[in-house]
Amino acid sequence: MEQQKLAKPQAAQIAETITNAVMEHRLAPGSKLSESRMAEAFKVSRTKINQALVMLAENGLVKKLPNRGYFVSSPGVAEAKEIFAMRNLLEPAIIRGVIAHANKADIKRLKAHLAAEKQAREQSNRRAIIRLSGDFHMLLASMCGNRYIDKQMAELCPLTCLIIALYDVPNTPACPEDEHDNIVAAIEAGDEAKAIALMQHHLAHIENALNLDGASDIDEVDWEAILR
């Protein structure tokens, strides 16, 4: 057990930790990703950190600027609109796929996720609320029977969290309460038209809450806090 605690994280695990930090709004858009500081915090070589950053750059979550290094992506207004437009295309297809392929075990997983969201709200755990809200959409994508859509959503959801961090009204949850519950209820009932309409309303609700005139200030990254 002690050896497991001391095991050094692999590049994919580091990339996942950074992705979760972005989805929980603990790592702000535009943050400088210092390879030396990250290597010290993760207790790995800079080579391992670089491998993780390359993975994230391939997904668009971070960007490498010439002679400046890696930064968390900071989507502009036009990019934000493009991402929501893509999600509006993909998520109705996801709903159709889930209704066509989901079994009782999948519905049970969705309900368990909704219970976790409810618990996070009851505990006022904002970090968990934000992460679970994004995870809900990726969970649906994983059940739709199309691995390419699943991969695309794994990239779009963290980018959406960056957009929310930049442009959302402060202290507003990433996804309004009960809307996920209603979507799952429609999926379980096999009502494709209703589930798609609810999802479209849900995405519009999130996009319309964006404040495109106000971007968050960028703080120095506290890697030790992120790894807690």
QUINORZI-V26667 format. One line per field, one symbol per residue. ss: DSSP state (2 for helix, 1 for strand, 0 for the rest). Layout:
ss=???
This chain:
ss=022222000022222222222220000000011022222222000222222222222200011110001111000022222222222222222222222220022222222222222222220002222222222222222200002222222222222222222221000000000022222222220002222222222222222201000000000000222200
